[in-house]
Amino acid sequence: MATATPLRIPLSEYLHTSYRPDCDYVVVDPAARKGFDCSGGEWIQTTRFAVPGSPIHVDLAALFAAIDEDRAR
């Protein structure tokens, strides 16, 4: 399990009280540059989010690299 961050504590409370198994929950912590798939009610660290059955996805390493490149300009 990943280390708790200030972002994680209120989101854990939200998932505990409002979790619905028919919904996908993803969390990106920009300060820690980490992503989590919380769809199963647990915090599973991941580097890629994808919409099943489609080409839609987000690669966090590429996203953060693009942000860094933009900031460097």
C-alpha positions in Angstrom: 0.0 0.0 0.0 1.3 3.5 -0.9 2.1 6.1 1.7 -0.8 8.3 2.9 -0.8 11.9 1.5 -3.0 14.8 2.5 -5.0 14.1 -0.6 -5.4 10.4 0.2 -7.0 10.8 3.7 -10.3 12.6 2.6 -10.5 10.5 -0.5 -10.2 7.3 1.6 -13.1 8.6 3.7 -15.1 9.3 0.5 -14.5 5.8 -0.9 -15.5 4.3 2.5 -18.8 6.1 2.6 -19.7 6.5 -1.0 -18.1 3.5 -2.8 -20.2 2.0 -5.6 -19.0 -1.2 -7.2 -20.5 -0.2 -10.6 -18.3 2.9 -10.8 -14.6 3.3 -11.7 -12.5 5.5 -9.3 -9.1 6.8 -10.4 -7.0 9.3 -8.4 -4.0 11.3 -9.6 -1.9 12.8 -6.9 0.0 15.5 -8.8 2.3 16.4 -5.9 3.5 12.8 -5.5 3.2 12.1 -9.3 1.4 8.9 -8.6 -1.9 7.4 -9.9 -4.2 5.0 -8.2 -7.0 2.8 -9.4 -9.6 2.7 -6.5 -12.3 0.9 -8.5 -12.2 -2.2 -6.4 -12.3 -0.2 -3.1 -8.5 -0.5 -2.6 -5.7 1.9 -3.6 -3.8 0.2 -6.4 -0.9 2.2 -7.7 -0.8 2.4 -11.5 1.0 4.4 -14.2 -1.7 4.1 -16.8 -5.5 4.5 -16.8 -7.5 3.1 -19.7 -11.2 2.8 -20.7 -11.8 -0.9 -21.4 -12.6 -1.8 -25.0 -11.5 1.6 -26.3 -8.2 3.3 -27.3 -8.7 5.9 -24.6 -6.0 6.0 -22.0 -3.8 8.2 -20.0 -0.1 7.4 -19.5 1.0 9.3 -16.3 4.7 9.3 -17.2 4.0 10.9 -20.5 1.5 13.3 -18.9 4.0 14.5 -16.3 6.8 14.7 -18.9 4.6 16.9 -21.1 3.9 19.1 -18.0 7.6 19.4 -17.2 8.4 20.2 -20.9 5.8 22.9 -20.9 7.1 24.4 -17.6 10.6 24.5 -19.0 9.6 26.8 -21.9 
